[in-house]
Amino acid sequence: MAEEVWSNIPTVLKPSSSLPYITELIKQGPNLVTLPPVGLSSPLWPWVLWNLWKARNKLVLENKVFSAQEIVLKSITDAKEWSDAQLPDRLPSSSIRPPAQTNQRAVYAPPRIQDGVLVCNVDAAWDAISGGCGIGGVFSGQSTSSLPNFSDSHSHVSSALMAEAIAVHRAISLAVFSKVRSLAVLSDSLSLVKLLNKGETQPELFGIMFDIYHFIPLFDVISFHFISRNFNAEADLVAKSSLAVSVMNSFVGA
């Protein structure tokens, strides 16, 4: 399990499985540089160690098993949370003044979804240099249906909007083939959500949007909602992790 986790972390180099002691692994820490698509400026490897240890305790004490992908994702999440917590202290609340209305960005929280509807948060991470993308989807909601989260990577993707459309397509197709009939898709791509709600498309998206619109009548209830990025963190992490692994594999292959 530990070897599988270390082989899937989005870093340029991997620790050798033949290291005799943890201290030797820690010495190699500075060489385990995190790949850029993950968006981490701080080391990832300490969090991998920590979550492997916690996963081991859960297995021994509670007989609870975590997959390698879950441990990798939790490590990335913890590393991001720790990095964010290192930001300089904010000003006291009494000294904070709201910015002018023209400079404010509207915050779009997740909508209230009725019971029985499966919810899927989707996101995509696109690399303009390589043309690769990672997609991620996280299912939730009070529904009788339950689907596993998904992640994948694609190459030769023309734009960030195309990557977001691929993520939506994957969510809908998984729901259709799992006989889900009520679905709400949440995305932080405002442009794509507007297209979907208007039943429109763009020339570069014609093929994939055609497939999406073909699936829509198969649902009893389906809706598309825009949410702010900060409400889509889990799907964002899954997508960035998928892209990072793809970039890493390309790097190793090269």
The 8 nearest C-alpha neighbors of each residue, nearest first, counted from 0:
[[1, 3, 2, 4, 67, 66, 5, 51],
 [0, 2, 4, 3, 5, 51, 67, 6],
 [3, 1, 5, 4, 0, 6, 16, 7],
 [2, 4, 6, 0, 1, 5, 67, 7],
 [5, 3, 67, 1, 7, 6, 2, 0],
 [4, 6, 2, 7, 8, 3, 1, 13],
 [5, 7, 3, 4, 8, 2, 13, 9],
 [8, 6, 4, 5, 9, 3, 244, 71],
 [7, 9, 5, 10, 6, 71, 4, 244],
 [10, 8, 244, 243, 34, 33, 7, 247],
 [11, 9, 33, 34, 32, 12, 8, 31],
 [10, 12, 32, 247, 34, 31, 33, 9],
 [13, 11, 31, 10, 30, 14, 32, 33],
 [14, 12, 15, 31, 6, 5, 10, 11],
 [15, 13, 16, 24, 12, 5, 27, 31],
 [14, 16, 17, 18, 13, 24, 2, 5],
 [15, 17, 18, 14, 2, 19, 13, 5],
 [16, 18, 15, 19, 14, 20, 24, 23],
 [17, 19, 16, 20, 15, 23, 24, 21],
 [20, 18, 17, 21, 23, 16, 22, 24],
 [21, 19, 22, 23, 18, 24, 25, 17],
 [20, 22, 24, 23, 25, 19, 18, 26],
 [21, 23, 25, 20, 24, 26, 19, 27],
 [24, 22, 26, 21, 25, 20, 18, 27],
 [23, 25, 21, 27, 26, 22, 28, 14],
 [26, 24, 28, 22, 27, 23, 21, 29],
 [25, 27, 23, 24, 28, 22, 29, 21],
 [26, 28, 24, 25, 30, 29, 23, 31],
 [27, 29, 25, 31, 30, 26, 24, 44],
 [30, 28, 31, 27, 32, 26, 42, 25],
 [29, 31, 28, 32, 27, 12, 11, 13],
 [32, 30, 28, 12, 29, 10, 33, 11],
 [31, 33, 10, 30, 11, 34, 29, 12],
 [34, 32, 10, 9, 31, 35, 11, 43],
 [33, 35, 10, 9, 36, 243, 37, 11],
 [36, 34, 37, 38, 33, 39, 243, 40],
 [37, 35, 243, 38, 34, 239, 242, 240],
 [36, 38, 239, 35, 39, 240, 243, 34],
 [37, 39, 36, 35, 40, 34, 239, 79],
 [40, 38, 41, 37, 79, 33, 35, 42],
 [39, 41, 38, 42, 82, 33, 35, 79],
 [40, 42, 39, 43, 82, 78, 79, 33],
 [43, 41, 44, 40, 33, 45, 32, 39],
 [42, 44, 46, 45, 78, 41, 47, 33],
 [43, 45, 47, 46, 42, 48, 28, 31],
 [46, 44, 48, 47, 43, 49, 42, 28],
 [47, 45, 49, 74, 48, 44, 43, 50],
 [46, 48, 44, 50, 74, 45, 49, 51],
 [49, 47, 45, 51, 46, 50, 52, 44],
 [48, 50, 46, 52, 47, 51, 45, 53],
 [51, 49, 53, 47, 52, 48, 54, 46],
 [50, 52, 54, 48, 53, 49, 47, 55],
 [51, 53, 55, 49, 50, 54, 48, 56],
 [52, 54, 50, 56, 55, 51, 57, 49],
 [55, 53, 51, 57, 56, 52, 50, 58],
 [54, 56, 52, 58, 53, 57, 51, 59],
 [57, 55, 53, 59, 58, 54, 60, 52],
 [58, 56, 54, 61, 60, 63, 55, 59],
 [57, 59, 62, 63, 55, 56, 64, 61],
 [60, 58, 56, 57, 62, 61, 55, 63],
 [59, 61, 57, 56, 58, 62, 63, 55],
 [62, 60, 57, 63, 58, 59, 56, 64],
 [63, 61, 58, 59, 60, 57, 64, 56],
 [64, 62, 58, 61, 57, 65, 59, 54],
 [63, 65, 58, 62, 66, 57, 54, 55],
 [66, 64, 69, 54, 67, 70, 63, 58],
 [67, 65, 69, 68, 70, 64, 0, 4],
 [66, 68, 4, 70, 69, 3, 71, 0],
 [69, 67, 71, 66, 70, 72, 4, 7],
 [68, 70, 72, 66, 67, 71, 73, 65],
 [69, 71, 73, 67, 68, 72, 74, 50],
 [70, 72, 68, 74, 69, 73, 8, 67],
 [73, 71, 69, 75, 74, 70, 68, 76],
 [74, 72, 76, 70, 75, 71, 69, 77],
 [75, 73, 46, 71, 77, 47, 72, 76],
 [76, 74, 78, 72, 73, 77, 79, 71],
 [77, 75, 73, 79, 74, 78, 72, 80],
 [78, 76, 80, 74, 79, 75, 73, 81],
 [77, 79, 75, 81, 76, 80, 74, 43],
 [80, 78, 82, 76, 81, 77, 83, 75],
 [79, 81, 77, 83, 82, 78, 84, 76],
 [80, 82, 84, 78, 79, 83, 77, 85],
 [83, 81, 79, 85, 84, 80, 78, 41],
 [84, 82, 80, 85, 81, 86, 79, 78],
 [83, 85, 81, 82, 86, 80, 87, 79],
 [86, 84, 82, 83, 87, 81, 88, 80],
 [85, 87, 84, 83, 88, 82, 89, 81],
 [88, 86, 89, 85, 84, 90, 83, 82],
 [89, 87, 86, 90, 85, 91, 84, 83],
 [88, 90, 87, 91, 92, 86, 95, 94],
 [89, 91, 92, 94, 88, 95, 93, 87],
 [92, 90, 93, 94, 89, 95, 88, 96],
 [91, 93, 95, 94, 90, 89, 96, 97],
 [94, 92, 91, 95, 96, 90, 97, 89],
 [93, 95, 92, 91, 96, 90, 89, 97],
 [96, 94, 92, 93, 97, 90, 91, 89],
 [95, 97, 98, 94, 93, 92, 99, 90],
 [96, 98, 99, 95, 100, 103, 102, 94],
 [99, 97, 100, 96, 102, 103, 101, 95],
 [98, 100, 101, 102, 97, 103, 96, 104],
 [101, 99, 103, 102, 98, 97, 104, 105],
 [100, 102, 99, 103, 98, 104, 105, 97],
 [103, 101, 100, 99, 98, 104, 105, 97],
 [104, 102, 100, 101, 105, 98, 99, 97],
 [105, 103, 106, 102, 101, 100, 107, 227],
 [104, 106, 107, 103, 227, 108, 102, 100],
 [107, 105, 227, 108, 104, 226, 103, 229],
 [106, 108, 226, 227, 105, 109, 225, 230],
 [107, 109, 226, 106, 110, 227, 230, 225],
 [110, 108, 226, 107, 111, 230, 185, 224],
 [111, 109, 112, 108, 224, 226, 107, 185],
 [110, 112, 113, 109, 108, 114, 140, 183],
 [113, 111, 110, 114, 116, 183, 140, 118],
 [112, 114, 116, 115, 111, 141, 140, 117],
 [115, 113, 141, 116, 142, 112, 140, 117],
 [114, 116, 142, 141, 143, 113, 117, 181],
 [117, 115, 181, 142, 182, 114, 113, 118],
 [116, 118, 182, 142, 140, 181, 183, 139],
 [119, 117, 183, 139, 140, 138, 182, 184],
 [118, 120, 138, 184, 137, 185, 121, 136],
 [121, 119, 185, 137, 136, 184, 234, 186],
 [122, 120, 136, 186, 234, 135, 166, 119],
 [121, 123, 235, 234, 135, 134, 163, 238],
 [122, 124, 134, 238, 163, 133, 162, 135],
 [123, 125, 133, 239, 132, 238, 134, 242],
 [126, 124, 132, 159, 131, 127, 123, 162],
 [127, 125, 131, 130, 128, 129, 132, 124],
 [126, 128, 130, 129, 125, 158, 131, 159],
 [129, 127, 126, 130, 131, 125, 155, 132],
 [130, 128, 131, 126, 127, 155, 154, 246],
 [131, 129, 155, 156, 127, 126, 128, 154],
 [132, 130, 154, 129, 126, 153, 156, 155],
 [131, 133, 125, 153, 124, 242, 152, 126],
 [132, 134, 242, 152, 238, 241, 124, 123],
 [135, 133, 238, 123, 166, 151, 150, 122],
 [134, 136, 238, 150, 237, 234, 122, 149],
 [135, 137, 121, 149, 234, 120, 148, 119],
 [138, 136, 148, 120, 119, 234, 121, 139],
 [139, 137, 119, 118, 148, 146, 120, 136],
 [140, 138, 118, 117, 119, 137, 141, 145],
 [141, 139, 118, 117, 142, 116, 138, 114],
 [142, 140, 114, 115, 116, 117, 143, 139],
 [141, 143, 115, 144, 117, 116, 140, 114],
 [142, 144, 115, 145, 141, 117, 116, 179],
 [145, 143, 142, 179, 146, 117, 115, 116],
 [146, 144, 143, 147, 142, 138, 139, 117],
 [145, 147, 138, 148, 144, 174, 177, 173],
 [148, 146, 149, 145, 138, 137, 136, 139],
 [149, 147, 137, 136, 138, 146, 150, 135],
 [148, 150, 136, 135, 147, 137, 151, 134],
 [151, 149, 135, 134, 241, 237, 136, 238],
 [152, 150, 134, 133, 241, 135, 153, 149],
 [151, 153, 133, 132, 241, 242, 134, 245],
 [154, 152, 132, 131, 133, 151, 156, 155],
 [153, 155, 131, 156, 130, 132, 152, 129],
 [156, 154, 130, 131, 157, 153, 129, 132],
 [157, 155, 130, 154, 131, 158, 162, 161],
 [156, 158, 155, 130, 161, 159, 162, 203],
 [159, 157, 161, 160, 156, 162, 125, 127],
 [158, 160, 162, 161, 125, 163, 124, 157],
 [161, 159, 163, 158, 162, 164, 191, 188],
 [160, 162, 164, 158, 159, 163, 165, 204],
 [163, 161, 159, 165, 160, 164, 123, 132],
 [162, 164, 160, 166, 123, 165, 161, 122],
 [165, 163, 161, 167, 166, 162, 168, 160],
 [164, 166, 168, 162, 163, 167, 169, 161],
 [165, 167, 163, 169, 164, 134, 168, 121],
 [168, 166, 164, 170, 169, 165, 171, 163],
 [169, 167, 165, 171, 166, 170, 211, 172],
 [168, 170, 166, 172, 167, 171, 173, 165],
 [171, 169, 167, 173, 168, 172, 174, 166],
 [170, 172, 174, 168, 173, 169, 175, 167],
 [171, 173, 175, 169, 174, 170, 168, 176],
 [174, 172, 170, 176, 171, 175, 169, 177],
 [173, 175, 179, 177, 171, 172, 176, 178],
 [176, 174, 172, 178, 177, 173, 179, 171],
 [175, 177, 178, 173, 174, 172, 179, 171],
 [176, 178, 174, 175, 179, 173, 146, 172],
 [179, 177, 175, 176, 180, 174, 173, 144],
 [180, 178, 174, 177, 175, 181, 144, 182],
 [179, 181, 218, 219, 178, 220, 182, 217],
 [182, 180, 220, 116, 221, 219, 179, 218],
 [181, 183, 221, 117, 116, 118, 220, 184],
 [182, 184, 118, 222, 221, 223, 117, 119],
 [183, 185, 223, 119, 118, 120, 222, 224],
 [186, 184, 120, 224, 225, 223, 119, 121],
 [185, 187, 225, 121, 188, 226, 120, 122],
 [186, 188, 226, 228, 225, 227, 189, 231],
 [189, 187, 186, 191, 190, 192, 225, 163],
 [188, 190, 192, 191, 225, 187, 193, 186],
 [191, 189, 193, 188, 192, 194, 160, 195],
 [190, 192, 194, 193, 188, 189, 195, 160],
 [191, 193, 195, 189, 194, 190, 196, 223],
 [194, 192, 196, 190, 191, 195, 189, 197],
 [193, 195, 199, 191, 197, 192, 196, 198],
 [196, 194, 198, 192, 197, 193, 191, 199],
 [195, 197, 193, 198, 194, 192, 223, 199],
 [198, 196, 194, 199, 195, 193, 192, 200],
 [199, 197, 195, 196, 194, 200, 212, 193],
 [198, 200, 194, 197, 195, 201, 196, 193],
 [201, 199, 194, 205, 204, 208, 202, 198],
 [200, 202, 204, 203, 205, 199, 194, 208],
 [201, 203, 205, 204, 200, 206, 208, 199],
 [204, 202, 201, 205, 161, 206, 157, 200],
 [205, 203, 201, 202, 207, 206, 208, 200],
 [204, 206, 202, 208, 203, 207, 209, 201],
 [207, 205, 209, 208, 204, 210, 203, 202],
 [206, 208, 210, 209, 204, 205, 211, 164],
 [209, 207, 211, 210, 205, 206, 204, 212],
 [208, 210, 206, 212, 207, 211, 205, 213],
 [211, 209, 213, 207, 208, 212, 214, 206],
 [212, 210, 208, 214, 213, 209, 168, 207],
 [213, 211, 215, 209, 214, 210, 208, 216],
 [212, 214, 210, 211, 215, 209, 216, 217],
 [215, 213, 211, 212, 217, 216, 210, 171],
 [214, 216, 212, 217, 213, 218, 211, 221],
 [217, 215, 218, 214, 213, 219, 212, 221],
 [216, 218, 215, 214, 219, 175, 180, 213],
 [219, 217, 180, 220, 216, 215, 181, 221],
 [218, 220, 180, 181, 217, 221, 216, 182],
 [221, 219, 181, 218, 182, 180, 222, 116],
 [222, 220, 182, 183, 181, 218, 219, 215],
 [223, 221, 183, 184, 224, 182, 220, 196],
 [222, 224, 184, 183, 185, 192, 196, 225],
 [225, 223, 185, 184, 186, 192, 226, 222],
 [224, 226, 186, 187, 189, 185, 192, 188],
 [227, 225, 107, 187, 108, 109, 186, 228],
 [228, 226, 107, 187, 229, 230, 106, 108],
 [227, 229, 231, 230, 187, 226, 232, 235],
 [228, 230, 231, 227, 232, 226, 108, 187],
 [231, 229, 228, 227, 232, 226, 108, 109],
 [232, 230, 228, 229, 234, 233, 235, 120],
 [231, 233, 235, 234, 229, 230, 236, 228],
 [232, 234, 236, 235, 231, 237, 137, 76],
 [233, 235, 237, 135, 236, 122, 136, 121],
 [236, 234, 232, 238, 233, 122, 237, 231],
 [237, 235, 239, 233, 238, 234, 240, 232],
 [236, 238, 135, 234, 240, 235, 239, 241],
 [237, 239, 134, 135, 133, 241, 123, 235],
 [240, 238, 242, 236, 37, 124, 241, 237],
 [239, 241, 243, 237, 238, 242, 236, 37],
 [242, 240, 133, 238, 244, 239, 243, 152],
 [241, 243, 133, 245, 239, 240, 132, 244],
 [242, 244, 240, 246, 36, 245, 9, 241],
 [245, 243, 247, 9, 241, 246, 242, 248],
 [246, 244, 242, 248, 243, 247, 241, 249],
 [247, 245, 249, 243, 248, 244, 250, 242],
 [246, 248, 244, 250, 245, 249, 243, 251],
 [249, 247, 251, 245, 250, 246, 252, 244],
 [250, 248, 252, 246, 247, 251, 253, 245],
 [249, 251, 247, 253, 248, 252, 246, 11],
 [252, 250, 248, 253, 249, 247, 11, 246],
 [251, 253, 249, 250, 248, 247, 246, 245],
 [252, 250, 251, 249, 248, 247, 246, 11]]
